[in-house]
Each structure stands twice: as C-alpha cells, then as structure tokens.
C-alpha cells in the first residue's frame, strides 16, 4: 500500500497535468507514460540494480537490497499505470464541467479539483490498477530487494521460494493470504466507487424533484 500511495502522489498529478494543461513535450510525456504502463518489471529491476549497485552512479546511497529500494521500484511500476488511467478518466469528462465551475467563480485549481471529483470512479480504477501491478510483482522486487529473510522478503517472493523448495502447503497458504489482502483492499476501493455513483443518483434525484416542484 505504501508504494501505491506514493505512486498515486506521483501519478495522479501527472495524469491531471496531461489532461488539463498544454505544454511543450506533452505528447512525448504521454507516450512515455503509456509505454511505462506496460514496462516489464524485470527491466525496471535491471535498471535499478545498475543504478544502486556499488559501481553504479547512486551506489553510495547503499539502497540496493533495502526496503526503500523495493518501494522505489514499485512506485516506478505503479505511477505510470495510475497516471495513464487518471488522464483517460479526465479526458472522458464533459469539458463544460470545468467551464461551468469557472463561470460560478471557481479558480482554475478549484475547477480541476471538481473535475477530479467527477472522475473519481476512474481515478479509483487507476488506483486499483496501480495496486494490482504492485501486489502481483515478483521479478523486480526479487532483483532489487534480494529476497532477504526478515528484511526484503515479501509474500510474492516467499511464495516463489517455497514453491522452488517444494513447500507447496506454505506457498498455497501464503497465496491465500495475498488474495485475502487484495480482496480487502479492493473492497475499500470499490466502496469509494459505489459511493460516487450513489452521490450522482441522489444529486440527480434532488435536481429532478426541484425541477418538477
């Protein structure tokens, strides 16, 4: 969840900027985001190993085989997914929503926040996608974290290890725990989506009653 949260902090503003602003290099940035949405995790793992190895440019930070390195590589994997889906959800909104907000005295920033609120279902879907990319990852985190017991070993990497040495009962139990965690998190995300839909229905009901009254 930590990596997903940081991925959202990075990805949502990027997706918002791509949808709301015009700036030099916008198309190039959008292509990069779309490309990194399908970035093979092992490629990200190799990249970070080269960066943080002792002979790498950031080797002095001693981040390789540490928890911060795991979070960083997962953020790189999740942020483009969140940015891409956030951008798509905002692009699909009626452009008149922002103009209407401005006509009522809202600032540009307030208008953007209103559009994000209207696109909340899409933004939540972006978070679900980002979380899914993180929770199912094995290759990159094994390369960057080293699968060190008590430090950087995670459920997914321990499932792989348990399977390799023939502890299928432990691997299955850990798999069930991982699925349970994913179910709980996605229930929370789905509640956010259904709350949005309920708000829209109630708003439309109030508006209709007002008109007919």
C-alpha positions in Angstrom: 0.0 0.0 0.0 2.9 2.4 0.7 4.2 2.0 -2.9 0.6 2.5 -4.2 0.2 5.6 -2.1 3.5 7.1 -3.4 2.5 6.0 -6.9 -0.7 7.9 -6.6 1.1 11.0 -5.3 3.2 10.9 -8.4 0.8 9.5 -10.9 -2.4 11.5 -10.3 -0.8 14.9 -10.8 0.9 13.7 -14.0 -2.4 12.4 -15.3 -4.1 15.6 -14.3 -1.5 17.7 -16.0 -1.7 15.7 -19.2 -5.5 16.2 -19.3 -5.7 19.8 -18.2 -2.7 21.7 -19.5 -0.9 22.3 -22.7 2.9 22.4 -22.5 6.0 21.6 -24.7 6.6 17.9 -24.8 3.1 16.9 -23.7 2.7 14.3 -26.4 6.2 12.9 -25.7 5.3 12.6 -22.0 2.0 10.9 -22.8 3.9 8.4 -25.0 6.3 7.7 -22.1 3.5 7.2 -19.7 1.7 4.8 -22.0 5.0 2.9 -22.6 5.8 2.6 -18.9 2.3 1.3 -18.2 3.5 -1.9 -19.9 7.1 -1.7 -18.6 8.4 -5.3 -18.0 9.1 -5.4 -14.2 12.4 -7.3 -14.8 13.6 -4.4 -17.0 12.9 -2.0 -14.1 14.7 -4.4 -11.8 17.8 -4.4 -14.0 17.7 -0.6 -14.3 17.6 -0.1 -10.5 20.3 -2.8 -9.9 22.6 -0.9 -12.3 21.8 2.4 -10.6 22.2 1.3 -7.0 25.0 -1.3 -7.3 28.3 -0.3 -5.7 29.7 0.5 -9.1 26.5 2.4 -10.2 26.0 6.2 -10.1 24.0 6.0 -6.9 25.8 3.2 -5.2 27.0 5.5 -2.4 23.4 5.6 -1.2 23.5 1.9 -0.2 19.9 1.4 -1.2 20.3 -2.0 -3.0 18.7 -4.8 -1.1 16.8 -2.4 1.2 13.1 -1.7 1.8 13.3 1.9 0.3 14.6 0.4 -2.9 11.7 -2.0 -3.0 9.2 0.9 -2.6 11.0 3.0 -5.2 10.9 0.3 -7.9 7.2 -0.4 -7.1 6.4 3.3 -7.4 8.1 3.3 -10.8 5.9 0.4 -11.9 2.6 1.8 -10.4 2.8 5.5 -11.1 2.6 5.3 -14.9 -0.5 3.0 -14.6 -2.2 5.5 -12.2 -1.2 8.4 -14.4 -2.4 6.8 -17.6 -5.8 5.8 -16.2 -6.3 9.2 -14.4 -5.6 11.0 -17.7 -8.0 8.8 -19.6 -10.8 9.3 -17.0 -10.4 13.1 -17.0 -10.2 13.2 -20.8 -13.6 11.5 -21.0 -15.3 14.1 -18.9 -17.5 16.7 -20.5 -15.3 19.8 -21.0 -18.2 22.0 -19.9 -17.9 20.9 -16.3 -14.7 22.9 -15.9 -16.1 25.9 -17.7 -19.3 25.8 -15.6 -17.2 25.8 -12.4 -15.2 28.8 -13.6 -18.4 30.7 -14.6 -19.5 30.2 -11.0 -16.3 31.9 -9.7 -14.1 28.9 -9.2 -10.3 29.2 -9.8 -8.5 27.0 -12.3 -7.3 24.8 -9.5 -10.8 24.5 -8.0 -12.2 23.7 -11.4 -9.6 20.9 -11.8 -10.4 19.5 -8.3 -14.1 19.5 -9.3 -13.3 17.5 -12.4 -11.2 15.0 -10.4 -14.2 14.6 -8.1 -16.5 13.9 -11.0 -14.0 11.4 -12.4 -13.5 9.8 -9.1 -14.6 6.4 -10.3 -11.9 6.5 -13.0 -9.3 7.7 -10.5 -10.2 4.8 -8.1 -9.9 2.4 -11.0 -6.4 3.9 -11.6 -5.5 3.2 -8.0 -6.8 -0.4 -8.3 -4.7 -0.9 -11.4 -1.6 0.5 -9.7 -2.2 -1.6 -6.6 -2.7 -4.7 -8.8 0.6 -4.0 -10.5 2.4 -3.8 -7.2 0.8 -6.6 -5.3 1.5 -9.1 -8.1 5.1 -8.1 -8.8 7.9 -10.7 -8.2 10.8 -10.2 -10.7 11.8 -6.6 -10.0 11.5 -6.8 -6.2 13.5 -10.0 -6.1 16.3 -8.4 -8.1 16.3 -5.1 -6.2 15.5 -6.5 -2.7 17.4 -9.7 -2.8 14.6 -11.6 -1.1 16.4 -11.3 2.3 14.6 -13.1 5.1 13.3 -10.6 7.8 14.1 -7.6 5.6 13.1 -7.5 2.0 11.3 -10.8 1.6 7.7 -10.3 0.6 4.7 -12.6 0.2 5.1 -12.9 -3.5 8.9 -13.7 -3.4 8.4 -16.1 -0.5 5.7 -17.9 -2.4 8.3 -18.4 -5.3 10.9 -19.6 -2.8 8.5 -22.0 -1.1 7.4 -23.5 -4.4 11.0 -24.0 -5.5 12.0 -26.0 -2.4 8.7 -28.0 -2.5 6.9 -26.4 0.4 3.6 -26.3 -1.6 1.4 -26.1 1.5 3.2 -22.9 2.7 3.1 -21.4 -0.8 -0.6 -22.1 -1.0 -1.3 -20.6 2.4 0.7 -17.5 1.6 -1.1 -17.3 -1.8 -4.5 -17.3 0.0 -3.3 -14.6 2.4 -2.2 -12.5 -0.6 -5.5 -13.0 -2.2 -7.3 -12.0 1.0 -5.3 -8.8 1.3 -6.1 -8.0 -2.3 -9.8 -8.6 -1.7 -9.9 -6.4 1.3 -8.1 -3.5 -0.4 -10.2 -3.8 -3.5 -13.4 -3.8 -1.4 -12.3 -0.5 0.1 -11.6 0.9 -3.4 -14.9 -0.4 -4.7 -16.7 1.3 -1.8 -15.3 4.6 -3.0 -16.6 4.0 -6.5 -20.1 3.0 -5.3 -20.2 6.0 -3.0 -19.6 8.2 -6.0 -22.3 6.5 -8.0 -24.8 6.9 -5.1 -23.9 10.6 -4.8 -24.6 11.1 -8.5 -28.0 9.3 -8.3 -29.0 11.3 -5.2 -27.9 14.6 -6.8 -30.0 13.8 -9.9 -32.9 12.9 -7.8 -32.8 16.2 -5.9 -32.4 18.1 -9.1 -35.4 16.4 -10.7 -37.5 17.0 -7.6 -36.6 20.6 -7.7 -37.4 21.0 -11.4 -40.8 19.3 -11.0 -41.6 21.2 -7.9 
